[in-house]
Amino acid sequence: MEILRFKTNINCGGCIKAVTPFLNEAEGVKSWQVDTANPDKILTVEADGTDAQAIQNIVEDAGFEAQALA
């Protein structure tokens, strides 16, 4: 299990609602959450068998930006 973190532009409940089906249906995503109180809107993903680039692509497919954090 790997914890991946991303800076995003997912900044409200409506944004979270829009990205939810994409992340919930993604292969290898066990759980996720967005800290909308953080200025960088941090998306934390618990992943098993998927990588940061795949998560970035999923978020972008949902219409949002995601930048992997080290």
Contacts in CASP RR format, 6 or more apart in sequence:
PFRMAT RR
TARGET T0000
AUTHOR 0000-0000-0000
METHOD contacts of the structure
MODEL  1
MEILRFKTNINCGGCIKAVTPFLNEAEGVKSWQVDTANPDKILTVEADGT
DAQAIQNIVEDAGFEAQALA
1 30 0 8 1.000
1 46 0 8 1.000
1 47 0 8 1.000
1 48 0 8 1.000
2 46 0 8 1.000
2 47 0 8 1.000
2 48 0 8 1.000
2 49 0 8 1.000
3 44 0 8 1.000
3 45 0 8 1.000
3 46 0 8 1.000
3 47 0 8 1.000
4 44 0 8 1.000
4 45 0 8 1.000
4 47 0 8 1.000
4 51 0 8 1.000
4 52 0 8 1.000
4 55 0 8 1.000
4 68 0 8 1.000
5 42 0 8 1.000
5 43 0 8 1.000
5 44 0 8 1.000
5 45 0 8 1.000
5 68 0 8 1.000
5 69 0 8 1.000
6 42 0 8 1.000
6 43 0 8 1.000
6 45 0 8 1.000
6 52 0 8 1.000
6 55 0 8 1.000
6 56 0 8 1.000
6 59 0 8 1.000
6 66 0 8 1.000
6 67 0 8 1.000
6 68 0 8 1.000
6 69 0 8 1.000
7 40 0 8 1.000
7 41 0 8 1.000
7 42 0 8 1.000
7 43 0 8 1.000
7 66 0 8 1.000
7 67 0 8 1.000
7 69 0 8 1.000
8 34 0 8 1.000
8 40 0 8 1.000
8 41 0 8 1.000
8 42 0 8 1.000
8 43 0 8 1.000
8 59 0 8 1.000
8 64 0 8 1.000
8 65 0 8 1.000
8 66 0 8 1.000
8 67 0 8 1.000
9 15 0 8 1.000
9 41 0 8 1.000
9 64 0 8 1.000
9 65 0 8 1.000
10 16 0 8 1.000
10 19 0 8 1.000
10 34 0 8 1.000
10 36 0 8 1.000
10 41 0 8 1.000
10 43 0 8 1.000
10 59 0 8 1.000
10 64 0 8 1.000
11 36 0 8 1.000
11 41 0 8 1.000
12 36 0 8 1.000
13 36 0 8 1.000
15 34 0 8 1.000
15 64 0 8 1.000
16 34 0 8 1.000
16 36 0 8 1.000
18 62 0 8 1.000
18 63 0 8 1.000
18 64 0 8 1.000
19 34 0 8 1.000
19 59 0 8 1.000
19 62 0 8 1.000
19 63 0 8 1.000
19 64 0 8 1.000
22 58 0 8 1.000
22 59 0 8 1.000
22 61 0 8 1.000
22 62 0 8 1.000
23 29 0 8 1.000
23 32 0 8 1.000
23 45 0 8 1.000
23 58 0 8 1.000
23 59 0 8 1.000
23 62 0 8 1.000
26 50 0 8 1.000
26 54 0 8 1.000
26 55 0 8 1.000
26 58 0 8 1.000
27 49 0 8 1.000
27 50 0 8 1.000
28 47 0 8 1.000
28 48 0 8 1.000
28 49 0 8 1.000
28 50 0 8 1.000
29 45 0 8 1.000
29 46 0 8 1.000
29 47 0 8 1.000
29 50 0 8 1.000
29 55 0 8 1.000
29 58 0 8 1.000
30 46 0 8 1.000
30 47 0 8 1.000
30 48 0 8 1.000
31 45 0 8 1.000
31 46 0 8 1.000
32 43 0 8 1.000
32 44 0 8 1.000
32 45 0 8 1.000
32 46 0 8 1.000
33 43 0 8 1.000
33 44 0 8 1.000
34 41 0 8 1.000
34 42 0 8 1.000
34 43 0 8 1.000
34 44 0 8 1.000
35 41 0 8 1.000
35 42 0 8 1.000
35 44 0 8 1.000
42 69 0 8 1.000
43 55 0 8 1.000
43 59 0 8 1.000
43 66 0 8 1.000
45 55 0 8 1.000
47 55 0 8 1.000
52 68 0 8 1.000
53 68 0 8 1.000
55 66 0 8 1.000
55 68 0 8 1.000
56 66 0 8 1.000
56 67 0 8 1.000
56 68 0 8 1.000
59 65 0 8 1.000
59 66 0 8 1.000
60 66 0 8 1.000
END
